[in-house]
Amino acid sequence: MTAAPAHTTTTYHPPKDATRYERGRAWAVHGFTTLGIVAAMLALRDVIVGRPSYAIIWLLLTLLIDGVDGPIARALQVETLVPRIDGFLLDLIIDFVTCAIVPAAFMYAFNVVPQNNWGIAVLCLMVFTSAIWFARKDMMTEEFWFRGFPAAWNVVGPVLFFLLPAANDDAKTSTGAIITVVLSLLQLTNMPWPHIARSRFARPFTIVGTLCWVGGLAIGAFLYPHRYEFVRIMLVVGSAYFVTLAAVRAWHDHQRRRTIEG
């Protein structure tokens, strides 16, 4: 068990020249970030009551909040103006719930993995490796690439929900379980994966891939229970792009290391 932090009387103060408006604005950014955990709770409610489309919409909202709060916080110097709150730690706490715990419940409830002990074991592996990944001190490179699969289960779970057959059969759930195991193990590697908003390598294509992914999920959620082929095509294109990009970047990094070592 990790030892509790020693009691400290350290007092954190914002800069003396900071105005009340600037401090209030910085606190508002933290409040906006924390709305992600509220959206996660609402997504979990919809998982429990059996409404996958609503749960997906809430998960997409958590993705949106997570994507825009960082740039806003940096632009408004939130870390300096509200030094007593660790924005990075707050983000990690929320991300673990929104990107691992709620998606695990989603994947079990809506037959992405088998609803038996094997499915539970797969999801236990998923949250186990996700916890380790979120604790990595080297999770991101200076070029804004993640090391290891970045626990993006709030996207992967809904994508598998739409891509796998609607019927609850062994082939569907076994496929979902195998993909989940593979991605879970990749969280423990240094396989490069792009940050969809900040990585510069092939950025125009990444934007298109992201729009296919997120747009396909949003359209699929609003049209559910109808499953249209064009939604599946969007999700396949987005998924294939990110897998291919990760493989290309891994090969590129390997070649660069060989050149340096040679």
C-alpha positions, 0 to 999 in steps of 0.5 A: 500500500502506498504510504499516505503523504506526510502532513504539510502546512505549505500554503499556496498563493496565486501571484499578488498581481493577479486580479479577482477576475483572473483567479475566478476564470482559472477556477472556472477552468478547473470546474469545467475540467471536473464536469468530465466526472459528472458526464462519466456518472451520467454515462454510467447511469445510462449503462445501468439502465440499458441505454447505450446511445445515451451512454456513448453521447456522455462518453463523447462529451467527456472526450470533448471536455478532455480535449479542450480544457488543457489548451484553455488552462495553458492559455489562461495560466491556470497552474499559476493562478490556482497553485493549490490544485494540481490540474494534471492530477485532477485530469488523471483522476477523471480520465481513469474513470471516463476512459477505463471504469465506465467503458468497462461497464459499458463493454460488459453491459452491451455484450462487447465482451462475453457476459461471463467469467472470461469477459470479467477477466478480460475487463479486469486485465483492461482496468489493471493495465490502464491503471499502470498506464495512467501512472507512467511518468513517461506516458508522452514524448516531447512530440506529443505521442503516447507511449503504449496504447493510451487507454482510450476505452471511451472510444474503443468500447463504443467503436466495437459496439457498433462494428461488431454484429448486433446479435449477441453471439460467441463470435462477436463477444470473442472478437471483442475480448481478443481486441481488448486483451491485445490493446490492454497488453499494448498499454504496457509497451512503448508502442507510439500512439498519437495525441489526436489534438497535439501530435504534429506528425501527419496532423492533417490526416490525424484530424480526418481520422479523428473526425471519422471516429468521433463523427461516426460515433456521434451519428451512430449514437443519434441513429441508434438502434438503426445501424447504417453501413456508412457509420460502420465505414466511418469507424473502420476508416478511423480505426484503420488510420490510427492503427496504421499510423501507430505502426508507421511511427513505430517503424520510423522510430525503429529506423531512426534508432538504428541510424543513430546506433549505427 
